[in-house]
Amino acid sequence: MYSRWTFALSLLAAVAAPADAFVSPKSTPLSAPTTQSTALYMGPPIDPNAPITEKVGEGSRKYRRTVFTHDDWVQFRSSDRFAKNLKTLFNSGIYRSVAKEITATVTVATVVCLWNAIAGGYQGIGGEMHDPVIPGLMKIGLPMNTFTILNSSLGLLLVFRTNKSYGRWDEARKFWGLNINHTRDLCRMGTAWYGKMSEYDTTGFMDSASVDQTGIDPVKRQEDLQRLSLCTWAFVRSMKRHLSPVEEDEEEFQMELRSRLPAEQAEKIIAAAHRPNRALQDLSVAIEKLPMHFVRKNELNKNLSIFEDTLGGCERLLSSPIPLFYSRHTARFLSSWLLLLPLALYGEFGNSWNHIAMIPTTGFISVCLFGIEELATQLEEPFTILPMQGFCDKIGMWCDEIISWRGQGLDKEVEQFSMMK
């Protein structure tokens, strides 16, 4: 009997656990764009006085933007991961987000136990049976077969919803992966092909020969490539802002653009109705100003077409959720199933004291199933849990590094330019 009470109280404590126990991944502060935290610690805001909105629900999403390194993976797959996860069971942000729903189902289970004890009699502490408190009341319940028949349908709904939501997150991450890959590719080709590089530069086109450059001004080269790098960074940073909430990113976005870009260019991007398109236009102009053969410029411009595709794909994910009627039906089905479940579980726990074990069991089932639905909901909109700021910072750093390298034949070109002086 003691163990039953202990089990029941422990599950009820999980429902009533303090909200400040919420744990979530650490985020990189926007004020430090050149650093990116890779710590695996899934902790809440450091400030103990942080509002509850920063620990549960929408405010917690910015703490889920984790970036892994090799050391993080080693820790993630450690042999004691199960013990660590169980230790923080009551601190889960997912479970805290569905606390109201879990409380509702546990309340229904408690009411069912109390009602049937009043209507049908109850067992005393010593094991003796007592008559109904209010004779004539009918006990309430439902056959378990009703829920057994619906199990597979509910499972299919949850599996489809979770898979589709994860697929949306995975697609968004792949779009940003393409951005990372092709920004590096763009700067690499611009750096290597700058100026007179091969026979392309003396190839005639429509009876008009290309200009034969006899030297490369290293100062102008640096300016042109720096413009290419900054315009590349400006596009991904504008795309990040385009996909982020206004209240989270607008101030930092304007501050970063004004600190890195020429004033006129920064203001034009900020004032644009569609900022990523404006930044992409600036990048097109930067490519057009590079002294290289048009065939090579076409290769660089292919990357811009890919950027437009990734931008459009992300806009599609942001503006088009899983059909709302599907999500609503799943939520209604799941809620009704769990709220009525105690009526069927009551008879299954006849061997426990006053059927009391039904209450924590209902709570446990609710945690698991509502948790699955909550996972799908959190994954469905992927951009506020992706470390897009970290992606932008790394892209800017890598592009600046690439353009600092000397391109093909640059040593010879610099020597020729010096002799001309």
Order of alpha helices (4+ residues) and beta strands (2+ residues): alpha-alpha-alpha-alpha-alpha-beta-beta-alpha-alpha-alpha-alpha-alpha-alpha-alpha-alpha-alpha-alpha
